[in-house]
Amino acid sequence: MKKRKEYLLDLLFPPKCAFCGEHGVHGVCPKCERSLPYCETPLHERTGIGTCVAPLRYDGAVRESLLRFKFRGGRGNAEGYGTLLAQTAAEQYGGAFEVVTYVPVSDRRKRVRGYDQAFLLAKETCRAWDTEPVTLLRKTRDNPAQSSLSSPEERRANVLGVYEAVNTEAVKGARILLIDDILTTGATLRECVRVLREAGAQSVLCATLAASDEK
């Protein structure tokens, strides 16, 4: 039954490479797998966050793919992203977390976009581990997009107080993996980590598909 459902989905929504768009590919095609701009090290340090895993540089095909994913309806890209992020996070963090969550968008942005891209990324990442992401955060207001702000100071101020913890019983004492799409200044992740820690999380590790600071 499952195979029949997957067959029908492939007919209705033909799979394609998350990065180059080659048809008939689930996830990432072999050519892109070899040529993607991988980070020299997948571990990135940020004050107030600690460690964030990010396997790719936010550059070239990765940047174009993520822009399609976030702003042009490319939700199918999440399959390829999730496979790559799951492998990297498992290699770097294996055994160090037990709950997976994500940085949510506002209700308004979700209505306009039609989906929450970080939730889709977390869901596909969790698929490789045969589990599901848990919603532990809520965005309380629709602030300006971080990409519209240039300075680190503006970005920090823009996200201050816009997230709150939900499902707090699941947060208390938990070792959490927090997923988002891109690591830039780290302001958004820093605020979410702060909220989860104040709600009682034992530890919070972060993971994103790409990082913009890797040269």
N, C-alpha and C positions, 0 to 999 in steps of 0.2 A: 504493500500500500504506500509506504514511504517512497519507494523508488518511482512509482507511478506519479505521485504528487510532484516529486522533483523533476520528472520528465515533462509534465505539463507546465511547470513553472519555467523550465528552460525554453519551451516553445513560446510561451507568452512573453517572457522577459529573457531573451538570449543572454547567456553569461558573456562577460568580456573582461579583459585584463584591467585591473584597477588603475593602471598607470598609462598604458599606451592605447587601451581601448580595443585590442585585438579580440575579435569575436570567437566564441567557442571556448574561452578560457575561464575556468573558475579560479578566482584569486589573482595570481600574478603569473605572467607568462615567463618562460625560461630566459628570454632575452632581457626583459626588465629585471628579473631576479639577479642577473649577472651585472647589469649596468647601473642600477640604482645608486644614488649618492649616499652610501652608508657613512655613518659617523665613525671617526677613528676610534672612539670609545663610546659605547652606548650609555655610559653613566655620566650624568650631568649634575653638578652641584649648584644649589641656590640657597642663599641665606633665608632662613625661616621655613625652608622646605626639606632640606637635606638632599637626598638622592632622588633623581628622576631618570628613569630609563627612557631613552629615545633612540631607536635604531637608525633613523634616517635624518639627513640634513634637509631643512626646508628650502629646497632649491630645485630649479629645473622641472623635471617631470613630476617630482613629488609635490612641489608647490602648485603646479597646474592641476594635478589630480585632487589635492585637498581643496582648492578653490571650487572645483566642480562639485565635490562632495558637500561642501558647506553652503554654497550659494546657487548652484545650478542643477539641483535635483539629482546629483550623482550618488544616491544612497546605496546603490549596488556595489560601490567601491569598498564598502565596509568589510565585505568578505575577505578580500585580499589583505586589507589593513590588519584585520583581526588575527589572521594566521601568522603574519610577521610579528606583530606585537606580542602575541601569546608565546611564541618561541623565544623572543628576546627576554621578556619578563621572567619566563620560567628559568632561563639560563642564569640570569642575574639575581633573581629574588627567590629561587626555588625554596619552598617551605617557610618563607618569611611572612606570608599573609594568608588569611583564611576567608576574608570577605572582599568582594570586588564591587566598587561603586564608581560613579562618574560625576563630572562637573555638568550640572544641568543648565539648559537654556531657560529663558523666561517663558511663561505660558504664551505670551503674545508672539514671541519669535518662533515658538514651536508651531503655532497656528499658521503663521505666514509661510514658514519653510515647509511645514507638513511633517516634520520629524525632528528629533533631537539627535544631532550627529554624534555627540559623545556617548549617548546611550547605545546607538547602533554599533559604534566602535567597541564599547564594553561588551555588548551582547555577542558580537562575533569573536572577540578575544576569549570570552568565557566558553564559547562553543567548543573550542579546542580542549578545554579542561572539563567538559561535560558538567557545567554548572551555569548559573544565571547571575547577572549583576543585581545588586540590591540598591534600591533608592534610599540614600541616607542624607541627601541634601535637597534643598528647595531654593530656587532663586526668587527672592521676594519682590523684586521690581525689574523693569526692563530698562537697564542703564545703557548708555551708548556702547557700541561695539568697541572692544579693546583695540582692534585694528585701526580704528579712526583716530586714535590718540598716539602721539609721538614720543613723549617723554616717559621714563619710568615713574616719575612722581605723579603724573596724570593718571597713569594706569593703576597705580596703587590706590589713589584716592577714588577712582571710578568704581572699584569693586568692594571698597570698604563697607561692610554691613549689608551687602546685597544677598548673602546666603545665610540660611539657617539649617540647623540639623533637624531631620525628621527620623521617625523610627528609632528613637534614641535608645531603646532597649537593645537594639542590634548593634549600636555604636559602642556602648559601654564595654570596656575591656577587650574590644576586638582589634585584631591586627588587619589593617585595611590596605588594599591597593586602590588608589584613586586614579582614574583614567580620564584623559582629555586628548584633544587632537594634536595641538601644537604647543611646544614650550618656547616662549619668547622671553619676556622679562621675568616670568614666573609669578606675576602679581596675582593672577586668578587662582593658581594652584596654592600659593601661599595663604590666601584668605580662606580657601576651602580647608586646607590642612589645619589652620588655626581653629576654625569652627568645629571640626571633627575632634580635635584634641580637647578643646574645652567641653565638648559633650561627653568626654570620657574614653575616647579611643586609646588603646594601649600603644599603638604605633600607626603611622600613616606613611606608606611608600607611594611614589607617584610614577606614572608611565604615560608617555605620549608617543604618537607615531613618529613625529619629527621634532627637531630642535633648530631654531634659527641662529644659534650662536656658534655652531660648529663650522669652522672654516676649512 
